[in-house]
């Protein structure tokens, strides 16, 4: 059972990573929307599977982190393809803030190797900076160059 959860989660994470980056690189809005829709669905699926996996092993904080990530990604998935980039900015900010929270919940417990935990905490800070800048009124988009955090 754990093997199938790992495979499903790995497929979702791979789809999410590859298609999310691809969506940020294309300029055609329809193609971008499709890529980000598949990316978002894959990430929500993967996060849900990982939440189940870690809840079963008693790692409730980490499981909660994956649930928060799934919720954050769902917010982004809800608006990004249909609203277009300018219309998706509020959902992107909310989702990014939840990604930050999720990464902290996953990275602070001593479940994963230290380099992974450090990378997660650094990523959480960068996501929170991005969310804070948008909440402060900057119209940052997922395609802002070179990255929304800068």
TIMITI-910526 format. One line per field, with one value per residue: residue number from 0; x, y, z of N, C-alpha, C in turn. Coordinates in steps of 0.05 Angstrom, whole numbers, padded with zeros to 5 digits. Layout:
REM residues N
i <- (NUM/...)
n.xx <- (X/...)
n.yy <- (Y/...)
n.zz <- (Z/...)
ca.xx <- (X/...)
ca.yy <- (Y/...)
ca.zz <- (Z/...)
c.xx <- (X/...)
c.yy <- (Y/...)
c.zz <- (Z/...)
REM end
This chain:
REM residues 150
i <- (0/1/2/3/4/5/6/7/8/9/10/11/12/13/14/15/16/17/18/19/20/21/22/23/24/25/26/27/28/29/30/31/32/33/34/35/36/37/38/39/40/41/42/43/44/45/46/47/48/49/50/51/52/53/54/55/56/57/58/59/60/61/62/63/64/65/66/67/68/69/70/71/72/73/74/75/76/77/78/79/80/81/82/83/84/85/86/87/88/89/90/91/92/93/94/95/96/97/98/99/100/101/102/103/104/105/106/107/108/109/110/111/112/113/114/115/116/117/118/119/120/121/122/123/124/125/126/127/128/129/130/131/132/133/134/135/136/137/138/139/140/141/142/143/144/145/146/147/148/149)
n.xx <- (00016/00039/00076/00046/00022/00068/00084/00040/00041/00093/00085/00046/00075/00118/00089/00067/00113/00140/00101/00083/00128/00134/00086/00097/00133/00111/00075/00025/-00040/-00082/-00055/-00021/-00059/-00081/-00035/-00023/-00069/-00067/-00019/-00033/-00075/-00046/-00010/-00045/-00067/-00020/-00004/-00048/-00043/00006/-00006/-00042/-00007/00032/00000/-00018/00029/00034/00057/00033/00038/00069/00035/-00008/00017/00021/-00033/-00047/-00017/-00044/-00093/-00076/-00056/-00103/-00132/-00103/-00109/-00163/-00172/-00131/-00128/-00177/-00184/-00142/-00077/-00075/-00125/-00117/-00084/-00099/-00114/-00067/-00033/-00057/-00053/00003/00018/-00004/00026/00075/00065/00053/00102/00134/00108/00120/00176/00198/00191/00232/00234/00252/00315/00367/00388/00344/00304/00325/00324/00269/00252/00278/00252/00200/00205/00216/00169/00133/00151/00138/00082/00070/00087/00050/00002/00013/00005/00032/00030/00046/00058/00054/00089/00125/00188/00257/00237/00179/00193/00238)
n.yy <- (-00024/00026/00032/00041/00090/00122/00119/00143/00194/00211/00213/00254/00297/00301/00313/00361/00393/00394/00411/00458/00492/00492/00518/00569/00585/00588/00630/00631/00638/00599/00549/00556/00557/00505/00474/00492/00476/00420/00414/00436/00401/00353/00365/00374/00323/00293/00317/00304/00248/00243/00267/00229/00185/00204/00215/00165/00143/00170/00220/00274/00331/00338/00312/00348/00392/00376/00374/00428/00448/00424/00451/00504/00499/00485/00533/00564/00534/00539/00591/00606/00584/00600/00655/00682/00713/00767/00767/00726/00740/00753/00701/00673/00698/00683/00628/00622/00641/00600/00557/00571/00566/00511/00488/00502/00472/00421/00421/00436/00395/00339/00300/00294/00294/00339/00376/00378/00398/00449/00472/00471/00508/00555/00561/00568/00619/00651/00643/00667/00720/00734/00728/00768/00814/00817/00821/00871/00902/00900/00882/00826/00769/00698/00693/00734/00764/00756/00718/00716/00729/00763)
n.zz <- (00000/00016/-00023/-00070/-00056/-00054/-00107/-00134/-00110/-00127/-00183/-00186/-00163/-00200/-00248/-00231/-00221/-00271/-00309/-00285/-00288/-00343/-00358/-00339/-00375/-00426/-00473/-00494/-00475/-00470/-00474/-00430/-00388/-00391/-00380/-00328/-00302/-00303/-00276/-00226/-00209/-00206/-00165/-00121/-00117/-00104/-00056/-00023/-00022/00004/00053/00074/00077/00116/00159/00174/00194/00240/00240/00248/00244/00198/00162/00166/00143/00089/00078/00083/00041/-00002/00001/-00008/-00060/-00086/-00082/-00118/-00164/-00172/-00193/-00230/-00286/-00309/-00297/-00319/-00319/-00294/-00265/-00230/-00189/-00133/-00114/-00124/-00088/-00038/-00042/-00045/00005/00036/00016/00038/00093/00094/00079/00123/00163/00144/00143/00193/00235/00254/00212/00159/00121/00141/00100/00065/00098/00110/00058/00051/00090/00074/00024/00043/00067/00022/-00008/00028/00028/-00025/-00023/00016/-00010/-00052/-00022/-00001/-00043/-00092/-00160/-00171/-00211/-00227/-00268/-00264/-00275/-00253/-00220/-00178/-00125/-00127)
ca.xx <- (00000/00056/00090/00028/00020/00093/00084/00020/00052/00115/00075/00034/00096/00132/00072/00065/00138/00147/00081/00083/00150/00127/00065/00108/00150/00096/00061/-00002/-00056/-00097/-00036/-00013/-00081/-00082/-00011/-00026/-00091/-00057/00001/-00047/-00088/-00025/00001/-00065/-00068/00004/-00005/-00068/-00032/00027/-00020/-00051/00017/00045/-00020/-00018/00053/00034/00070/00010/00046/00077/00011/-00022/00030/00013/-00061/-00047/-00007/-00066/-00112/-00064/-00055/-00131/-00139/-00091/-00122/-00190/-00174/-00110/-00133/-00201/-00183/-00119/-00057/-00083/-00147/-00110/-00064/-00106/-00112/-00038/-00022/-00067/-00041/00031/00019/-00009/00050/00095/00057/00056/00131/00143/00098/00134/00205/00207/00195/00257/00228/00268/00343/00372/00389/00317/00290/00335/00313/00240/00249/00285/00230/00177/00210/00213/00140/00120/00159/00122/00054/00069/00090/00025/-00017/00020/-00005/00048/00016/00064/00045/00071/00109/00143/00216/00263/00219/00163/00206/00258)
ca.yy <- (00000/00049/00035/00054/00118/00135/00122/00163/00220/00218/00221/00280/00317/00304/00328/00389/00408/00397/00427/00485/00507/00495/00538/00595/00592/00592/00656/00627/00636/00574/00528/00561/00549/00475/00464/00498/00460/00393/00418/00439/00376/00334/00373/00369/00294/00284/00327/00288/00222/00246/00272/00203/00169/00213/00213/00137/00137/00185/00246/00291/00358/00336/00307/00373/00409/00368/00382/00457/00452/00417/00473/00527/00494/00486/00561/00573/00519/00550/00616/00612/00580/00615/00684/00694/00722/00790/00760/00705/00751/00748/00672/00666/00708/00666/00601/00624/00642/00573/00540/00577/00553/00482/00482/00504/00448/00396/00423/00440/00369/00326/00276/00292/00301/00368/00393/00380/00415/00476/00480/00477/00532/00577/00564/00580/00647/00663/00644/00687/00746/00738/00733/00793/00835/00819/00832/00899/00917/00896/00863/00804/00746/00674/00695/00757/00757/00729/00703/00735/00737/00784)
ca.zz <- (00000/00017/-00049/-00089/-00048/-00062/-00137/-00141/-00102/-00144/-00209/-00182/-00160/-00226/-00266/-00221/-00225/-00299/-00323/-00273/-00300/-00372/-00359/-00334/-00398/-00451/-00473/-00504/-00451/-00469/-00467/-00403/-00371/-00390/-00366/-00299/-00291/-00299/-00255/-00200/-00202/-00198/-00139/-00101/-00113/-00091/-00028/-00009/-00017/00024/00078/00083/00085/00141/00181/00182/00209/00265/00236/00244/00236/00170/00147/00164/00123/00062/00074/00078/00014/-00021/00002/-00022/-00089/-00095/-00087/-00143/-00186/-00175/-00208/-00250/-00314/-00319/-00292/-00332/-00299/-00276/-00248/-00211/-00169/-00105/-00107/-00124/-00062/-00017/-00045/-00038/00035/00047/00010/00058/00118/00090/00079/00150/00177/00135/00147/00221/00249/00246/00197/00135/00125/00147/00076/00055/00117/00105/00033/00055/00106/00056/00005/00057/00070/-00004/-00014/00045/00017/-00049/-00015/00029/-00030/-00066/-00003/00003/-00066/-00117/-00178/-00179/-00223/-00227/-00290/-00260/-00281/-00259/-00203/-00163/-00100/-00131)
c.xx <- (00017/00070/00071/00023/00044/00093/00064/00030/00075/00106/00062/00054/00112/00115/00070/00090/00143/00127/00078/00104/00144/00106/00076/00125/00135/00081/00032/-00020/-00071/-00079/-00027/-00034/-00083/-00058/-00014/-00049/-00082/-00036/-00013/-00061/-00068/-00014/-00019/-00067/-00044/00004/-00025/-00057/-00010/00015/-00030/-00028/00028/00026/-00020/00006/00055/00048/00049/00017/00054/00053/-00006/-00010/00023/-00017/-00063/-00037/-00029/-00087/-00102/-00064/-00083/-00140/-00128/-00104/-00149/-00191/-00154/-00118/-00156/-00197/-00161/-00100/-00065/-00105/-00140/-00091/-00074/-00105/-00084/-00026/-00031/-00055/-00012/00035/00015/00014/00071/00090/00061/00085/00143/00134/00112/00163/00214/00210/00220/00253/00246/00297/00347/00374/00361/00301/00299/00324/00283/00236/00256/00263/00206/00181/00206/00184/00125/00126/00142/00093/00051/00071/00063/00004/-00012/00012/00010/00033/00034/00047/00064/00093/00127/00172/00235/00246/00203/00176/00225/00245)
c.yy <- (00025/00054/00048/00083/00133/00139/00143/00191/00229/00227/00249/00302/00322/00320/00357/00405/00414/00416/00455/00502/00512/00517/00566/00604/00598/00619/00653/00621/00610/00551/00531/00551/00519/00464/00468/00483/00432/00394/00419/00414/00355/00340/00368/00339/00284/00292/00311/00260/00223/00252/00246/00186/00177/00212/00184/00129/00153/00212/00267/00319/00358/00330/00332/00392/00402/00375/00412/00463/00446/00439/00497/00523/00494/00514/00571/00560/00530/00573/00618/00607/00597/00645/00697/00705/00746/00783/00740/00715/00746/00719/00663/00675/00690/00639/00601/00626/00615/00554/00545/00564/00523/00473/00483/00479/00423/00397/00425/00414/00355/00300/00272/00300/00331/00385/00398/00400/00444/00487/00487/00503/00557/00582/00576/00610/00662/00665/00665/00715/00753/00744/00761/00817/00839/00831/00862/00916/00915/00876/00841/00781/00722/00676/00719/00748/00769/00709/00723/00745/00761/00810)
c.zz <- (00000/-00009/-00069/-00082/-00057/-00092/-00146/-00134/-00120/-00172/-00207/-00179/-00185/-00246/-00257/-00226/-00254/-00313/-00311/-00285/-00330/-00375/-00355/-00358/-00424/-00449/-00482/-00480/-00448/-00461/-00438/-00383/-00369/-00375/-00336/-00287/-00285/-00276/-00228/-00191/-00192/-00171/-00116/-00095/-00097/-00061/-00011/-00002/00005/00052/00090/00093/00112/00164/00192/00198/00235/00263/00228/00234/00206/00153/00144/00145/00095/00057/00068/00050/-00006/-00021/-00013/-00052/-00101/-00100/-00113/-00167/-00192/-00195/-00232/-00279/-00325/-00317/-00308/-00311/-00282/-00257/-00227/-00189/-00141/-00096/-00107/-00097/-00039/-00018/-00038/-00008/00047/00040/00031/00084/00116/00092/00107/00166/00169/00143/00175/00236/00237/00231/00173/00141/00127/00121/00064/00072/00113/00079/00035/00070/00089/00036/00018/00060/00044/-00013/00003/00036/-00007/-00041/-00002/00010/-00045/-00047/00002/-00021/-00092/-00134/-00188/-00191/-00223/-00248/-00287/-00262/-00261/-00243/-00187/-00137/-00103/-00138)
REM end
